[in-house]
Amino acid sequence: MSGRVNLLVPEVRANPYPTYAELRRSSVCQVDPGGYWVLTRHDDVVAAFKNPQVFSSIGMRVVTKPAWLGHNPFADSMIGMDPPNHTRLRTLVNRAFGPPVLARLEPRIRAFAGAIVDRIPEGTPVDFVDAFCLPLPASVIGELIGLDPTQHHLFKRWADDLTSITSIGPSPGQETARMAEIRATVKETEQYMGRVLASRRAEPRDDVVTDLINARVDGESLSDAELMNFMFLLLVAGLETTIHLMSHSLRLLMEHPDVLERLRKDTSRIPRFLEEVLRYEPPVQAIMRVTTTDTEIRGVTIPKGSPVALMMGAANRDESHFPGAETFDMDREGTNNLPFGHGVHFCLGAPLARLETRLGLEALLTRFARFTPAGPMEWNRSMTVRGPVKMPVVAHAR
Ligand code: HEM
């Protein structure tokens, strides 16, 4: 490729896949903003995920705690650690996300989904991010970490700010005001989460925060700072990602009316449809690592200490792994877990994300027959997650 690609310019943001195809064809290179080295072929991405000795998760910490921010509990959470530090924390939080927790949550999620869908007006344009994609995951995260359900928009703003840290390059120039906003968000979120933790210590409840406070493995528990870091991690990892899975699902249903018709006739096909949405439009497009040593890939040496983006968005369209990769085909065989990462950091919330999106779509397709776009979509700005910030849609009754 000639010149460095900028992955956040609006035309690439609106449709990054032709650029990813070029990147896959060319040798390993750097992109803007941030000068990340990008791995775009499926085999390279999986190999890097499997090799934390060379592709360290300290990369997640480095990119989410730049010097201008200084403090960010998300960056200090286990997502930015390598084994053995990561292993200890993952063991402590694992049980709080097991099958019994999902079973406990399922009826609540179904009730949330029904109530949210009932509030969507028919035959008139609404922003579906606001009306559907945000409220369901926000209600679920609220249930998990004890957030006040009337404050959904606040949590979305916090999660948006925390995921947009990666869109501010190393020479930020004009972006001083945005930096100040993000610093204020970190402080505000920390104060709020601090109050939630204090209230659960005073009055334990049957919820995940209480389970985390009480978690013990070999006599070890989570420190106050580790609890705070994990709450930040859940907010960022569990909200923005699932909102985008919902919005990509709806957009693909509008683009493929035949698929919508099949799902309406047989909702048991929704899980299969979601697997193809996750492949075709992965909400997490890239995960960051940093190299611990000089490493050679396809004849190019990536120097020690370089930020590297493992581009799942590109790997999921790699023809050598997915024949006909540029075609949305819900009859594609097999489960592709790469959208949820790979190896020791594999997404803790993957079953929950699949469950809430399935229940949300079931409720939506039970009430509405079809959906039509009602205006242009606006895309978010982040190197890691991709999805619309606005999605005007008209829902038509059955
Ligand atoms: C469609 C929705 C989701 C997608 C695409 C997604 C994707 C991912 C990916 C790619 C990773 C790997 C990060 C890495 O290797 O550095 C990850 C980790 C994680 N995810 Fe998710 N996620 C989703 C939903 C959720 C939900 C709903 C939760 C919880 C409420 C969650 C919690 C986590 C946590 C705690 C980690 C860190 C695991 C670790 O560091 O060991 N995610 N997710």
Boltz pocket constraint, residues with backbone or C-beta under 6 A from the ligand:
constraints:
  - pocket:
      binder: B
      contacts: [[A, 57], [A, 60], [A, 78], [A, 79], [A, 80], [A, 90], [A, 144], [A, 233], [A, 234], [A, 237], [A, 238], [A, 239], [A, 241], [A, 242], [A, 245], [A, 282], [A, 283], [A, 284], [A, 287], [A, 288], [A, 338], [A, 339], [A, 340], [A, 341], [A, 342], [A, 344], [A, 345], [A, 346], [A, 347], [A, 348], [A, 349], [A, 350], [A, 352], [A, 353]]
      max_distance: 6.0
